[in-house]
Amino acid sequence: MSTDTVSITSPTTEVRSAPVAWTVAFALGLGVVGSGLASSTPLPVFVWAAAFLFFAVASDVRSHRVPNLLTMPAFICALIAAPWIGASAGMTDTLIGAALGFALLIGPYALGGVGAGDVKALMALGAWVGAATILGATAWAMIAAATFGITSLALNGELLGFAKRWGRIAMGMLTLRRNVYEPPVAGSHAAGGIPFAAALAVGLAVQFYGGFPW
């Protein structure tokens, strides 16, 4: 069985203004800090996470990219420091958290739902906060992304078209027995996508404050 990805049309990238990106990043970073202060999360843990997500969100909102220049140093820092300052439960938890971050997004990445930078960002955060926290944060992030996305599509009259497009993707995968992805129509609201780093910031904040969604 082939696992090649077939792209039906060319993807598009919407670039947002820098002031919008930095404002969103600041607000979500502040949310992570606030949730950390309101919980029992150690100060270095939520400060580092908030700083990392601030830059990740700013980049993702503006250009739909989370660069290696941010994710790779953060990942290395997490591997070295997390077990020693109480961010994770030890080196084993750090490694499992990183592996879980990769595993949770590799499927959506293969389908074109998230970018490689999103996968690396989740690996870095997973290494920092450990397996349990990153699992809950990712679950909350998926809920946040789905809620925002469905609401936005419905308000812009694109929800039915979105459902039909993913129906064609599913049918193509079943017929061709390979990964198939059909990007949204250029200029549509769906083409703008949802910056997953922003959803992840929401997810981590909720996880710090309220714990798991189950």
C-alpha positions in Angstrom: 0.0 0.0 0.0 1.4 3.4 -1.0 1.5 6.2 1.6 2.1 9.0 -0.9 0.1 12.1 -0.4 -1.9 13.3 -3.4 -2.7 17.0 -3.4 -5.8 17.8 -5.5 -5.1 21.5 -5.7 -2.3 23.9 -4.6 -2.4 25.1 -1.0 -2.6 28.8 -0.2 -1.1 30.7 2.7 -2.6 33.8 4.2 -0.2 36.3 5.8 -1.7 38.4 8.6 -0.3 41.7 9.9 2.4 41.8 12.5 0.3 43.9 15.0 -2.5 41.3 14.9 -0.1 38.4 15.4 1.8 40.0 18.3 -1.5 41.0 20.0 -2.9 37.5 19.8 0.4 36.1 21.0 0.5 38.5 23.9 -3.1 37.8 25.0 -2.6 34.0 24.8 0.8 34.1 26.6 -0.8 36.2 29.3 -3.5 33.5 29.6 -0.9 30.8 30.1 0.8 32.9 32.8 -2.6 33.7 34.5 -3.6 30.0 34.6 -0.2 29.0 35.9 -0.5 31.6 38.7 -4.0 30.4 39.6 -2.8 26.8 39.8 -0.1 24.9 41.6 2.1 24.9 38.5 5.7 25.8 39.4 6.7 29.3 38.2 9.5 28.3 35.9 7.2 25.8 34.1 4.5 28.2 33.1 6.9 31.1 32.4 9.0 29.1 30.0 5.8 27.6 28.4 4.3 31.1 28.0 7.5 32.5 26.5 7.8 29.7 24.0 4.1 29.9 23.0 4.3 33.7 22.7 6.8 33.4 19.9 5.2 30.3 18.4 1.7 31.9 18.3 3.1 35.1 16.8 4.8 33.3 14.0 1.9 30.9 13.4 -0.8 33.6 13.3 1.2 35.8 11.0 2.6 33.2 8.5 1.2 29.8 9.5 4.7 28.6 10.3 6.5 27.7 13.5 10.2 27.9 12.5 12.9 25.4 13.4 14.9 28.4 14.8 12.3 28.4 17.7 11.3 24.8 18.0 14.6 23.0 17.9 16.4 25.2 20.6 13.3 24.9 22.8 13.3 21.1 22.4 16.9 20.8 23.3 16.4 23.2 26.3 13.5 21.1 27.5 15.4 17.9 27.3 18.2 19.3 29.3 16.4 21.4 31.9 12.9 20.0 32.4 13.9 17.0 34.6 15.9 19.2 36.9 13.5 22.1 37.6 10.3 20.1 38.2 8.7 20.7 34.8 8.5 17.0 34.2 8.6 14.0 36.5 12.1 13.1 35.3 14.0 12.3 32.2 11.8 9.3 31.4 8.7 11.5 31.6 10.4 14.1 29.4 11.2 11.6 26.7 7.8 10.1 26.8 6.2 13.6 26.7 8.3 14.4 23.6 7.4 11.1 21.9 3.7 11.6 22.8 3.8 15.1 21.3 5.1 13.6 18.1 2.6 10.8 18.1 -0.5 13.0 18.7 0.1 15.2 15.7 1.8 12.9 13.1 -1.7 11.7 11.9 -3.1 15.2 11.4 0.3 16.2 9.8 0.0 13.3 7.3 -3.5 14.5 6.3 -2.3 18.1 5.9 -4.2 19.4 8.9 -1.1 20.8 10.7 2.4 21.7 9.7 5.7 20.2 10.6 6.4 23.2 12.9 3.2 22.3 14.9 4.5 18.8 15.4 7.9 20.0 16.6 6.3 22.6 18.9 4.2 19.9 20.6 7.3 17.8 21.0 9.1 20.6 22.7 6.2 21.3 25.0 5.8 17.6 25.7 9.4 17.3 26.7 8.9 20.4 28.9 5.7 19.5 30.8 5.7 15.7 30.5 3.4 13.1 29.1 0.3 13.6 31.2 0.1 17.4 30.9 0.8 17.4 27.1 -1.9 14.8 26.6 -4.5 16.9 28.4 -3.3 20.2 26.8 -3.5 18.6 23.3 -7.1 17.3 24.0 -8.1 20.8 25.1 -6.4 22.3 22.0 -8.3 20.0 19.7 -11.5 21.0 21.3 -10.6 24.7 21.1 -9.6 24.4 17.4 -12.7 22.5 16.5 -15.0 24.9 18.2 -13.4 27.9 16.7 -13.2 26.4 13.3 -16.7 25.1 13.1 -18.1 28.4 14.4 -16.1 30.4 11.9 -17.1 28.3 9.0 -20.8 28.4 10.0 -20.7 32.2 10.4 -19.1 32.5 6.9 -21.5 30.0 5.2 -18.7 27.5 4.5 -19.5 24.7 6.8 -21.3 22.6 4.2 -18.5 23.0 1.7 -16.0 22.0 4.4 -17.9 18.8 5.1 -18.2 18.0 1.4 -14.4 18.6 0.8 -13.5 16.3 3.6 -15.9 13.7 2.3 -14.1 13.8 -1.0 -10.8 13.4 0.8 -12.1 10.4 2.7 -13.5 8.9 -0.5 -10.2 9.5 -2.3 -8.2 7.8 0.4 -10.5 4.8 0.4 -10.4 4.6 -3.4 -6.7 5.3 -4.0 -5.4 3.7 -0.8 -3.0 6.5 -0.1 -3.1 9.9 1.7 -5.2 12.4 -0.2 -5.5 16.0 0.6 -7.7 18.7 -1.1 -6.8 22.2 0.1 -9.7 24.7 0.5 -10.5 27.1 -2.3 -8.2 30.0 -2.5 -9.7 33.1 -0.9 -12.2 31.2 1.2 -12.3 31.6 4.9 -11.2 28.0 5.4 -8.0 28.7 3.4 -6.9 30.9 6.2 -6.8 27.9 8.5 -6.5 27.9 12.3 -3.0 28.5 13.8 -2.6 25.4 15.9 -0.1 27.1 18.2 -2.8 29.5 19.3 -5.1 26.5 20.0 -2.3 24.9 21.9 -1.8 27.9 24.1 -5.5 27.8 25.0 -5.2 24.1 25.6 -2.2 24.4 27.9 -3.8 27.3 29.8 -6.9 25.3 30.5 -4.9 22.2 31.4 -2.8 24.2 33.9 -5.9 25.7 35.5 -8.5 22.9 35.3 -6.8 19.7 34.5 -8.0 17.0 32.1 -11.2 17.3 30.0 -12.2 13.8 31.0 
